[in-house]
Amino acid sequence: MSGTPAARAAEEAWHGTDAREQVSAALLGPWKADIAASHYTDPPPRKALRFFSYTEGGKVLVSFMTLNARGQFSSGHWAAQVDGTPGIEYHSQGGAIPFNVVYFTKVDDDNYHLVVKRNGKVEITADYSLSKDGRTLSYRYGGTVVVYHRWDMME
């Protein structure tokens, strides 16, 4: 048996909390920003993608990629429980160094709250709202509202 904790965990029976028990299945999967339907306080990006999945310890894994208005690409990911327990965000600007601390909280099956801190200071307070039909996800922070739609990954 391998000596790494993750390898050992994969070989043993799971006894933890599964993120699928904590977030709506409709939230999971790929999302693509509808730039025309969104409202940005800064110049809008050319493209923005967001992926919701689950990972170890019952955490929700969020990965994102953006091509900004100047044609610069950025990406990152974070994993956190839905109870507000701090999680680490890694961003292309920081490489392998933790970039932010995220606090993700479930309000109900369709709404989630996010607080992002950097160096102990709140950078973003945001809310995710999933439409009742599960086809639209709104991400609000400050005066920005990003409207995401389900993405079939074919365009």
HELIX and SHEET records of a PDB file:
HELIX    1   1 PRO A    5  GLU A   11  1                                   7    
HELIX    2   2 ALA A   19  GLU A   21  5                                   3    
HELIX    3   3 ILE A   35  ALA A   37  5                                   3    
HELIX    4   4 GLU A   56  GLY A   58  5                                   3    
SHEET    1   A11 GLY A  29  ALA A  33  0                                        
SHEET    2   A11 LYS A  47  THR A  55 -1                                        
SHEET    3   A11 LYS A  59  LEU A  67 -1                                        
SHEET    4   A11 PHE A  73  ALA A  80 -1                                        
SHEET    5   A11 ASP A  83  HIS A  91 -1                                        
SHEET    6   A11 ASN A 100  ASP A 108 -1                                        
SHEET    7   A11 ASN A 111  ARG A 118 -1                                        
SHEET    8   A11 LYS A 121  LEU A 130 -1                                        
SHEET    9   A11 THR A 136  TYR A 141 -1                                        
SHEET   10   A11 THR A 144  ARG A 150 -1                                        
SHEET   11   A11 GLY A  29  ALA A  33 -1                                        
END                                                                             
